[in-house]
C-alpha cells in the first residue's frame, strides 16, 4: 500500500498539524485557510440541501405528480436511500479528505491503469452537476422574488425581469464568495439559524394559525394526477399510478442533494477525517427529519386543495401562506424563505469554487481557476464561473462512481476513522442501485401528451455531459491528464506542475521513480 500503518495513524490524528500531514500524504500543500469547525462543515451541506428551498420551488410539481400521499411517503423512502448513499460517501471522505471530493476518490479507488479515466469522468459529472444545482437554486429564487412581488402591487413578472433578478442574485453570490470570504463563516452561522430556527418557527406558525387542518388520510393517502395537459389524461391512466408516484418522489430527491459540499470543504475543516464524514451524514439525516416536518406542516394547512393546485399566484406555498396569514403575513414569511434560498445558493457556489480549485490544481481545468488569493486564502476567480445549467443528475452519478469503485476494489480501500465495517459493501451496493434507479426515473416524461414543449430534456442534458466527458477523454485528455497530481513531491523533484507537459516529460524520462526511495513517497499520477 502507498501509505504504511504509521503514516496512516498520524494522518488521522487530531489538530491542525494532523490535518496538514494527512493532506501532505495525499500529495498537496495546505493552501486554503483551515479554520472551519464541524458545525461550519455541517452548516455548508445543511444550507445547500436547504429543505425549504427544494420544497418551496417544487411543491407545485409534487402536488401535480402524485399529490400529498406521494409527497409524504416519497419523502420518507427517498430519505432512507439518500442516507445510505451519504453513509457510503462518508466512509470514503473519512479516508480521503480533499477538496476534490468524488473525482479524487475515484482516482484513489480505481486500478492504477484506469485511475485517470475514472477521475476525469467523475470530476466532470460532479462539476457540471454542481453548476446545474447552483443555477437552479438561483433561478428558483428569482422566480420566488417575481411571484411574491405580485401579491400587493402592480408588478408584472416578465422573462426579462426574472432573468435580470437571476443575474443580480448570481452576482451577489459571486461577490460574497470572492471578496467576502471572511464573512462566509458568519453567514454560515446565520444560515444555520435561518434554516433551523427560522424555518421551524414558520412551520409551527402555519400549523397554529391555519383555520382548518386536513386529515391524516388526506396527507398520507391522497393520490392526485395532474400530469395530463388540458384535454388529455394523465400518466396514471396512460401508464400507471406507480409511474406517477415514482416520478413525483423526485421532488424529495432533488431537495436532498448537494451534501458532497462537506467533502469539498474538507481542506478548510479541522480534523477533517472525522468532521467531513459527520458533516455529510448529519446534514442528510437532520434535513430528512426536519424536511418531513416542514412538508407535513404545509400539507396539513392546505385550506382548499383545488385552489392551491391552481393558485392564481402559480406558487402553491405562497397560496397556503396567503390563505393562512393574509397577504401581509404571507409576504413576511416568503421573505424569510427567500433569505434561506439566497443562503442556499451562496454556499452552493462556495462548494462549486472549491471543487473547481481542486480540479484545476490537478490539470483538468485551466490554471486560471487554481488561484488562491494571498489575503483571503480562497479561490477567488472560480466564484464567477457557476453560470451554466446542465443536469442535476450529474451529482448523483458522480457520487455513485467512487462508491461503486469502493465496492468492487474493497480490498485495496484503506479506510479512515469513520468505518462501516462489514456493512460497507452492503451499504455501497444499495446506494449504487438507488442511484441507478433514480437516473432512469429522472429521465422519464412527466407530462402527457409528450411534445417538444413537455418533453423531459434531462436525457439530453445528461447526454451532453456524457458525450463531453467521454469524448474529450478519448480525443485529447488521455494524452496529458494523469489524475490527481502529487504537488509536494513534484516540487521536491523540481517539476513545475503548471507547465504543460513537464510532468509527463519527467515521467517518461524516468525522473519520477515509481517505487519508494529512502522512505519518501514518489510522484505518480495517483497515490
Phi, psi and omega per residue, in radians:
X1 nan 2.637 -3.100
X2 -1.209 -0.342 3.118
X3 -2.130 2.260 3.120
X4 -1.450 2.997 -3.025
X5 -1.062 -0.669 -3.103
X6 -1.142 -0.724 -3.102
X7 -1.250 -0.608 3.099
X8 -1.120 -0.675 3.131
X9 -1.107 -0.790 -3.141
X10 -1.196 -0.530 -3.125
X11 -1.126 -0.544 -3.070
X12 -1.717 0.211 3.107
X13 -1.269 2.810 -3.085
X14 -1.417 2.792 3.014
X15 1.710 2.915 -3.096
X16 -1.052 -0.731 -3.119
X17 -1.100 -0.712 3.110
X18 -1.121 -0.682 3.100
X19 -1.086 -0.792 -3.098
X20 -1.239 -0.585 3.069
X21 -1.115 -0.743 -3.133
X22 -1.123 -0.732 3.128
X23 -1.128 -0.677 3.113
X24 -1.129 -0.677 3.105
X25 -1.129 -0.496 3.062
X26 -1.423 -0.115 2.999
X27 1.830 0.192 -3.049
X28 -2.194 2.661 3.018
X29 -1.468 2.727 3.042
X30 -1.377 1.750 -3.123
X31 -1.800 -0.610 -3.137
X32 -1.490 2.617 -3.134
X33 -1.235 2.140 -3.092
X34 -1.713 1.524 -3.129
X35 -2.441 0.470 3.093
X36 -1.753 2.440 3.121
X37 -1.673 3.099 3.059
X38 -1.013 -0.711 3.136
X39 -1.079 -0.751 3.129
X40 -1.156 -0.721 -3.141
X41 -1.098 -0.786 3.068
X42 -1.065 -0.745 -3.082
X43 -1.060 -0.627 3.124
X44 -1.059 -0.920 -3.124
X45 -1.183 -0.671 3.120
X46 -1.071 -0.693 3.134
X47 -1.239 -0.618 -3.134
X48 -1.304 -0.697 3.034
X49 -1.049 -0.845 3.006
X50 0.682 1.379 -3.073
X51 -0.989 -0.583 -3.134
X52 -1.186 -0.514 3.096
X53 -1.180 -0.941 -3.115
X54 -1.120 -0.758 -3.113
X55 -1.132 -0.786 -3.108
X56 -1.155 -0.814 -3.059
X57 -1.306 -0.419 -3.106
X58 -1.976 0.205 -3.116
X59 -1.089 -0.740 3.126
X60 -1.090 -0.744 3.095
X61 -1.029 -0.778 -3.128
X62 -1.111 -0.741 -3.138
X63 -1.101 -0.668 -3.100
X64 -1.451 -0.372 -3.081
X65 -1.956 1.161 3.094
X66 2.045 -0.476 3.095
X67 1.398 -2.996 -3.056
X68 -0.961 -0.731 -3.114
X69 -1.071 -0.779 3.107
X70 -1.157 -0.646 -3.126
X71 -1.127 -0.766 -3.091
X72 -1.331 -0.903 -3.138
X73 -1.144 -0.684 3.112
X74 -1.083 -0.676 3.115
X75 -1.066 -0.759 -3.113
X76 -1.131 -0.818 -3.122
X77 -1.106 -0.837 -3.133
X78 -1.087 -0.684 -3.136
X79 -1.061 -0.732 -3.132
X80 -1.093 -0.851 -3.098
X81 -1.242 -0.600 3.098
X82 -1.158 -0.651 3.100
X83 -1.117 -0.618 3.085
X84 -1.127 -0.757 3.076
X85 -1.055 -0.738 -3.133
X86 -1.102 -0.648 3.098
X87 -1.082 -0.776 3.113
X88 -1.085 -0.710 3.113
X89 -1.191 -0.673 -3.104
X90 -1.097 -0.698 3.124
X91 -1.105 -0.647 -3.126
X92 -1.278 -0.786 -3.104
X93 -1.172 -0.461 3.076
X94 -1.110 -0.634 3.137
X95 -1.468 -0.492 -3.038
X96 -2.321 1.287 -3.066
X97 -1.501 1.424 3.080
X98 -2.212 2.794 -3.102
X99 -1.207 -0.277 3.097
X100 -1.151 -0.540 3.113
X101 1.110 -2.331 -3.004
X102 -0.911 -0.685 -3.076
X103 -1.205 -0.598 3.098
X104 -1.242 -0.695 3.106
X105 -1.037 -0.762 -3.116
X106 -1.043 -0.716 3.130
X107 -1.137 -0.668 -3.114
X108 -1.267 -0.550 -3.000
X109 -1.645 -0.382 -3.133
X110 -1.387 2.761 3.022
X111 -1.027 2.633 -3.019
X112 -0.964 -0.669 -3.091
X113 -1.216 -0.390 -3.124
X114 -1.910 0.089 -3.018
X115 -1.090 -0.821 -3.111
X116 -1.119 -0.716 3.131
X117 -1.096 -0.831 3.139
X118 -1.089 -0.690 3.128
X119 -1.129 -0.769 -3.118
X120 -1.087 -0.868 -3.100
X121 -1.121 -0.822 -3.125
X122 -1.099 -0.739 -3.114
X123 -1.066 -0.767 -3.114
X124 -1.229 -0.656 3.069
X125 -1.121 -0.732 -3.132
X126 -1.168 -0.802 -3.117
X127 -1.096 -0.878 -3.083
X128 -1.248 -0.539 3.036
X129 -1.139 -0.732 3.100
X130 -1.081 -0.767 3.138
X131 -1.079 -0.697 3.127
X132 -1.097 -0.753 3.136
X133 -1.118 -0.785 3.127
X134 -1.041 -0.773 3.128
X135 -1.106 -0.752 3.135
X136 -1.086 -0.712 3.131
X137 -1.089 -0.846 -3.097
X138 -1.161 -0.679 3.112
X139 -1.209 -0.639 3.068
X140 -1.083 -0.690 3.097
X141 -1.132 -0.706 3.105
X142 -1.044 -0.691 3.093
X143 -1.138 -0.698 3.118
X144 -1.137 -0.710 3.114
X145 -1.073 -0.819 -3.125
X146 -1.104 -0.740 -3.108
X147 -1.187 -0.777 -3.126
X148 -1.110 -0.581 -3.135
X149 -1.146 -0.274 -3.132
X150 -1.534 -0.178 -3.053
X151 -1.090 -0.822 3.103
X152 -2.314 2.000 -3.123
X153 2.251 3.096 -3.058
X154 -1.787 0.287 -3.119
X155 -1.136 2.341 3.104
X156 -2.095 2.008 -3.139
X157 -1.158 2.418 3.016
X158 -2.324 2.859 3.131
X159 -1.053 -0.734 -3.115
X160 -1.114 -0.736 -3.138
X161 -1.156 -0.734 3.139
X162 -1.125 -0.721 3.096
X163 -1.104 -0.683 3.106
X164 -1.099 -0.755 3.083
X165 -1.099 -0.739 3.129
X166 -1.040 -0.772 3.128
X167 -1.106 -0.724 3.131
X168 -1.102 -0.665 3.121
X169 -1.127 -0.806 3.115
X170 -1.051 -0.727 3.129
X171 -1.108 -0.740 -3.137
X172 -1.086 -0.700 3.113
X173 -1.150 -0.733 -3.119
X174 -1.154 -0.714 -3.127
X175 -1.112 -0.811 -3.129
X176 -1.109 -0.745 3.134
X177 -1.173 -0.526 -3.053
X178 -1.505 -0.816 -3.001
X179 -2.092 0.062 3.108
X180 -2.189 0.648 -3.043
X181 -1.049 -0.628 -3.135
X182 -1.179 -0.350 3.132
X183 -1.509 -0.174 -3.086
X184 -1.079 -0.696 3.125
X185 -1.134 -0.710 3.088
X186 -1.087 -0.797 3.121
X187 -1.167 -0.560 3.097
X188 -1.106 -0.766 3.088
X189 -1.084 -0.737 3.093
X190 -1.079 -0.715 -3.123
X191 -1.076 -0.732 3.110
X192 -1.061 -0.729 3.126
X193 -1.142 -0.795 3.132
X194 -1.077 -0.783 -3.060
X195 -1.321 -0.359 3.139
X196 -1.785 -1.299 -3.080
X197 -1.138 -0.726 -3.116
X198 -1.112 -0.876 -3.116
X199 -1.218 -0.618 3.084
X200 -1.080 -0.766 3.113
X201 -1.091 -0.694 3.108
X202 -1.074 -0.823 -3.106
X203 -1.101 -0.753 3.123
X204 -1.127 -0.735 -3.129
X205 -1.096 -0.710 3.125
X206 -1.079 -0.806 3.132
X207 -1.111 -0.726 -3.079
X208 -1.250 -0.606 -3.024
X209 -1.600 -0.318 -3.080
X210 -1.014 2.218 -3.131
X211 -1.040 -0.682 3.099
X212 -2.386 2.846 3.130
X213 -2.229 2.533 3.072
X214 -1.283 2.800 3.131
X215 -1.386 2.839 3.086
X216 -1.093 -0.597 3.108
X217 -1.096 -0.719 3.119
X218 -1.092 -0.790 -3.045
X219 -1.244 -0.695 -3.018
X220 -1.783 -0.251 -3.023
X221 -2.290 0.041 -3.139
X222 -1.463 2.155 3.097
X223 -1.851 2.333 3.114
X224 -2.402 2.305 3.136
X225 -2.013 1.810 3.091
X226 -1.934 0.472 -3.057
X227 -1.477 -0.123 3.137
X228 -1.527 2.338 3.048
X229 -1.189 2.946 -3.115
X230 -0.967 2.163 3.131
X231 1.503 0.047 -3.122
X232 -2.161 2.680 3.086
X233 -1.346 2.788 3.109
X234 -1.491 3.114 -3.109
X235 -1.237 -0.310 3.078
X236 -1.178 -0.458 3.085
X237 -1.550 -0.798 -3.112
X238 -1.213 -0.629 3.133
X239 -2.033 -1.556 3.114
X240 -2.932 2.790 3.059
X241 -1.030 -0.575 -3.137
X242 -1.113 -0.632 3.100
X243 -1.055 -0.825 -3.140
X244 -1.129 -0.736 -3.130
X245 -1.104 -0.710 3.139
X246 -1.121 -0.767 3.128
X247 -1.164 -0.665 -3.123
X248 -1.157 -0.519 -3.137
X249 -1.149 -0.239 -3.122
X250 -1.234 -0.246 2.985
X251 -1.008 -0.770 3.137
X252 -1.206 -0.699 -3.090
X253 -1.158 -0.685 3.103
X254 -1.105 -0.684 -3.116
X255 -1.153 -0.788 -3.073
X256 -1.528 1.177 3.105
X257 -2.503 2.892 3.123
X258 1.605 0.124 -3.085
X259 -1.347 -0.035 3.012
X260 -1.234 -0.114 3.095
X261 -0.997 -0.608 3.124
X262 -1.081 -0.546 3.079
X263 -1.298 -0.749 -3.109
X264 -1.157 -0.395 3.106
X265 -1.703 0.159 -3.051
X266 -1.138 -0.547 3.140
X267 -1.276 -0.122 3.097
X268 -1.979 0.162 -3.050
X269 -1.975 2.360 3.064
X270 -1.161 2.491 3.098
X271 0.869 0.936 -2.969
X272 -1.072 -0.535 -3.112
X273 -1.136 -0.377 3.026
X274 -1.834 -0.783 -3.036
X275 -1.141 -0.739 -3.103
X276 -1.117 -0.860 3.107
X277 -1.122 -0.649 3.091
X278 -1.163 -0.601 3.071
X279 -1.097 -0.692 3.137
X280 -1.114 -0.967 -3.008
X281 -1.305 -0.600 -3.138
X282 -1.218 -0.653 3.130
X283 -1.127 -0.688 3.120
X284 -1.245 -0.817 -3.108
X285 -1.084 -0.850 -3.115
X286 -1.186 -0.691 3.115
X287 -1.121 -0.648 3.140
X288 -1.104 -0.837 -3.126
X289 -1.200 -0.812 -3.104
X290 -1.140 -0.704 3.137
X291 -1.124 -0.650 3.100
X292 -1.093 -0.709 3.118
X293 -1.103 -0.782 3.129
X294 -1.104 -0.771 -3.140
X295 -1.074 -0.790 3.139
X296 -1.117 -0.688 -3.138
X297 -1.069 -0.681 3.124
X298 -1.259 -0.765 -3.106
X299 -1.171 -0.727 3.116
X300 -1.146 -0.414 -3.053
X301 -1.671 0.071 3.066
X302 -1.103 2.223 -3.121
X303 -1.563 -0.714 3.124
X304 -2.447 1.930 -3.032
X305 -1.080 -0.801 -3.122
X306 -1.068 -0.763 -3.139
X307 -1.179 -0.560 3.137
X308 -1.272 -0.770 3.125
X309 -1.113 -0.718 -3.127
X310 -1.789 0.691 -3.063
X311 -0.932 2.414 3.079
X312 -1.134 -0.395 3.106
X313 -1.477 -0.162 -3.064
X314 1.050 0.488 3.141
X315 -2.602 1.711 -3.041
X316 -1.082 -0.586 3.114
X317 -1.141 -0.732 3.069
X318 -1.076 -0.688 3.124
X319 -1.099 -0.729 3.108
X320 -1.070 -0.768 -3.125
X321 -1.150 -0.674 3.088
X322 -1.143 -0.748 3.137
X323 -1.101 -0.576 -3.068
X324 -1.573 -0.758 -2.999
X325 -1.937 -0.141 -3.009
X326 1.463 3.029 -3.043
X327 -1.133 -0.769 -3.113
X328 -1.110 -0.806 3.130
X329 -1.126 -0.651 3.133
X330 -1.115 -0.704 3.130
X331 -1.103 -0.726 3.127
X332 -1.067 -0.824 -3.094
X333 -1.256 -0.590 3.058
X334 -1.155 -0.555 3.070
X335 -1.109 -0.725 3.072
X336 -1.061 -0.775 3.129
X337 -1.071 -0.754 -3.119
X338 -1.163 -0.580 3.058
X339 -1.101 -0.731 3.104
X340 -1.107 -0.752 -3.139
X341 -1.132 -0.653 3.107
X342 -1.075 -0.790 3.107
X343 -1.105 -0.661 3.104
X344 -1.028 -0.830 3.116
X345 -1.138 -0.652 3.129
X346 -1.023 -0.883 -3.054
X347 -1.395 -0.345 2.977
X348 -1.151 -0.711 3.081
X349 -1.176 -0.611 3.072
X350 -1.036 -0.796 3.123
X351 -1.116 -0.723 3.100
X352 -0.985 -0.824 -3.046
X353 -1.121 -0.630 3.136
X354 -1.216 -0.674 3.126
X355 -1.177 -0.721 3.114
X356 -1.128 -0.647 3.076
X357 -1.022 -0.820 -3.100
X358 -1.205 -0.744 -3.125
X359 -1.124 -0.648 3.090
X360 -1.228 -0.684 3.119
X361 -1.006 -0.547 -3.139
X362 -1.676 0.151 2.969
X363 1.627 -0.034 -3.103
X364 -1.364 -0.412 3.080
X365 -2.098 2.789 3.085
X366 -0.957 2.563 -3.097
X367 -1.131 -0.187 3.040
X368 -0.933 -0.633 -3.078
X369 -1.438 -0.265 3.087
X370 -1.640 1.267 -3.120
X371 -2.367 2.091 3.119
X372 -1.891 2.068 -3.122
X373 -1.099 2.298 -3.061
X374 -1.129 -0.538 -3.103
X375 -1.449 -0.831 -3.062
X376 -1.587 -0.306 -3.062
X377 0.893 0.937 3.137
X378 -2.533 2.574 -3.130
X379 -1.334 1.538 -2.971
X380 -1.064 -0.934 -2.913
X381 -1.133 -0.495 -3.067
X382 -1.163 -0.344 -3.126
X383 -1.139 -0.343 -3.108
X384 -1.630 -0.049 -2.985
X385 -1.570 -0.254 -3.068
X386 -1.445 1.418 -3.078
X387 -2.366 0.173 -3.101
X388 -2.117 2.375 -3.112
X389 -1.793 2.157 2.995
X390 -2.159 -2.449 -3.037
X391 -1.765 2.275 3.134
X392 -1.184 -0.294 3.108
X393 -1.127 -0.335 3.093
X394 -1.002 -0.559 3.124
X395 -1.078 -0.852 -3.087
X396 -1.226 -0.534 3.032
X397 -1.090 -0.733 3.139
X398 -1.223 -0.484 3.040
X399 -1.218 -0.702 -3.009
X400 -1.265 -0.576 -3.082
X401 -1.056 -0.937 3.138
X402 -1.159 -0.560 3.096
X403 -1.119 -0.752 3.110
X404 -1.109 -0.724 3.119
X405 -1.100 -0.661 3.113
X406 -1.149 -0.550 3.095
X407 -1.265 -0.805 -3.073
X408 -1.208 -0.776 -3.076
X409 -1.904 0.821 -3.035
X410 -1.130 -0.488 -3.122
X411 -1.192 -0.438 -3.130
X412 -1.660 -0.014 -3.082
X413 -1.497 1.869 3.091
X414 -1.490 1.923 -2.996
X415 -1.454 2.768 3.105
X416 -1.628 -2.881 -3.107
X417 -1.160 -0.499 3.058
X418 -1.534 1.826 -2.958
X419 -2.269 2.195 -3.129
X420 -1.466 -0.070 3.100
X421 1.094 -2.382 -3.082
X422 -1.176 -0.270 3.130
X423 -1.455 -0.096 -3.025
X424 -0.988 -0.908 -3.087
X425 -1.236 -0.602 3.119
X426 -1.121 -0.829 3.106
X427 -1.052 -0.755 -3.138
X428 -1.072 -0.787 -3.132
X429 -1.110 -0.747 3.128
X430 -1.122 -0.764 -3.138
X431 -1.074 -0.776 -3.141
X432 -1.147 -0.706 3.117
X433 -1.082 -0.718 3.126
X434 -1.130 -0.732 3.122
X435 -1.091 -0.703 3.081
X436 -1.089 -0.690 3.140
X437 -1.122 -0.864 -3.092
X438 -1.226 -0.453 3.079
X439 -1.090 -0.678 3.107
X440 -1.272 -0.860 -3.082
X441 -1.067 -0.695 -3.073
X442 -1.166 -0.276 -3.115
X443 -1.666 -0.071 -3.077
X444 -1.432 2.639 3.102
X445 -1.221 2.560 -3.111
X446 -2.135 0.084 3.086
X447 -2.283 2.377 3.138
X448 -2.063 2.337 0.007
X449 -1.357 2.847 3.140
X450 -1.512 2.057 3.105
X451 -2.246 -3.108 3.112
X452 -1.120 -0.408 -3.128
X453 -1.556 -0.410 -3.082
X454 -1.908 -0.073 3.141
X455 -1.063 2.421 3.036
X456 -1.398 1.905 -3.054
X457 -1.524 0.188 3.104
X458 -0.995 -0.761 3.104
X459 -1.020 -0.596 3.113
X460 -1.156 -0.790 -3.132
X461 -1.117 -0.782 3.110
X462 -1.113 -0.653 3.103
X463 -1.091 -0.670 3.109
X464 -1.076 -0.784 3.110
X465 -1.063 -0.823 -3.079
X466 -1.128 -0.786 -3.130
X467 -1.084 -0.759 3.132
X468 -1.136 -0.859 -3.060
X469 -1.092 -0.868 -3.116
X470 -1.276 -0.742 -3.114
X471 -1.089 -0.807 -3.128
X472 -1.123 -0.577 3.119
X473 -1.143 -0.878 -3.044
X474 -1.325 -0.357 3.141
X475 -1.490 -0.812 -3.075
X476 -2.481 -0.587 -2.985
X477 -1.123 -0.543 -3.113
X478 -1.066 -0.378 -3.092
X479 -1.306 -0.501 -3.003
X480 -2.280 -0.363 -3.120
X481 -1.470 2.031 -3.081
X482 -1.864 0.159 -3.097
X483 1.621 -3.011 3.139
X484 -0.946 2.219 -3.094
X485 -1.556 2.372 3.084
X486 -1.456 1.647 -2.992
X487 -1.080 -0.812 -3.068
X488 -1.108 -0.818 -3.104
X489 -1.194 -0.589 3.101
X490 -1.096 -0.784 3.132
X491 -1.153 -0.607 3.119
X492 -1.110 -0.542 3.115
X493 -1.602 0.158 3.096
X494 1.287 0.484 -3.099
X495 -1.834 2.271 3.088
X496 -1.557 1.821 -3.080
X497 -1.224 -0.266 3.115
X498 -1.466 -0.234 3.138
X499 -1.446 2.109 -3.104
X500 -0.963 2.202 3.044
X501 1.470 -0.208 -3.063
X502 -1.185 -0.691 3.139
X503 -1.093 -0.816 -3.115
X504 -1.147 -0.665 3.130
X505 -1.110 -0.759 3.122
X506 -1.100 -0.638 3.135
X507 -1.164 -0.769 -3.109
X508 -1.208 -0.497 -3.141
X509 -1.447 -0.073 3.110
X510 1.448 0.179 3.110
X511 -1.238 -0.319 3.130
X512 -1.870 1.772 -3.094
X513 -1.265 2.167 -3.131
X514 -1.261 -0.035 3.121
X515 -1.976 2.829 3.110
X516 -1.212 2.388 -3.094
X517 -2.188 2.059 3.102
X518 0.971 0.675 3.063
X519 1.382 0.077 -3.128
X520 -1.796 2.557 3.033
X521 -1.281 2.783 -3.057
X522 -1.998 2.969 -3.131
X523 -1.542 2.058 3.036
X524 -2.392 3.012 3.120
X525 -1.191 -0.358 3.091
X526 -2.480 3.102 -3.127
X527 -1.563 nan nan
